[in-house]
């Protein structure tokens, strides 16, 4: 049992981070406001989780202006995809 649990990534224990990675793993990218609405989070809550994932290199952000409004878009990195897949695989093993 320890071997299965050791495959779980602590960064994905938060439901918010799990949600972010799930959204980004099935979409080419997602913007801040879209994720905020989808997961019904506050700006600060979402931002803190995005920063944590970005700090370890699992996601990257692109900032631009749409008209006069700032827009931040996030994408998953190859390392993020690999780590998230390993976490999901460990969860599936645990459920078996």
N, C-alpha and C positions, 0 to 999 in steps of 0.2 A: 504494500500500500504506500509506503514512503516513496518508492520510485515514481509512482503515478503523481503523487502530490508535488514532488520536487519538480515536475515538468510544468507546473502552473507558474505563470509570471505575475509577481506581486503588483506590477504596475497596472494590470488589468483586473484587479480585485474590485475596484470601484465601478459601480454600474454606469457612471458617466463616461469613464475611460473606455469601458467595454462598448458602450453605445457609440462613442466617437469612432473607435476602430472598426466597428461593424459597419457604420455608415460609409467610412472611407474605403473599406475593403471591397464594397460592391458598387461604388460610384467612382468615376474618374477624379472628382473633386467635390468639395462641398464648401459653401460659404458660412461664415460665422452666424449670420442671422437665420439661415435655413436650419442649421443644427440646433440653434437656441430654441427656435419654434418647435421643431420636431421632438426635442427631448424636454421641452417646457422647463428651461433653466433660466437663471438670471445671468446677466452679462458676466458678473464677477465669478460665479461658479464655473461657467463654461470656460472662461478665459484661464482660470487657474489650472484646470485639467489639460487644456490645450498646451499651455506652457510646459507642463510636466512632460507631456508626450513629445513635444518639440525638443526639449532639452536633452533627451536621450536619443534623438535622431529617428524616432518612429514616424513622425509626420513633419512636413515642411509647410510654411505659409508663404503666400504671395499677396502683397499689398498693392492695391491700385485704387484709382478713383473712377467711379461710375458717375459721370456728370460732376457734381461737386461733392458727392458723398464718398467717404472712404469705404472700401470693400476688401475684406480679407478672405482669401480662399485657401483651403487646406487640402493637401494630398498626402497619401500614405507613401512612405519610402519603401524600397525593397527590403531593408532590414526590418522595418515595421511590419510589413506583410509577412515576412518569415517568422518573426517573433509571435505575431498574432495567430498565425496558422499553427505554430507549435503549442500555443496555449489552448486553442480550440481542440487540437488533437488530444492533449492531456485531459481536458474536460470530458471528451468522448470516451476515453479509456476509463476514466473514473466512473462514468455512468454505466459501463458494461459490467 
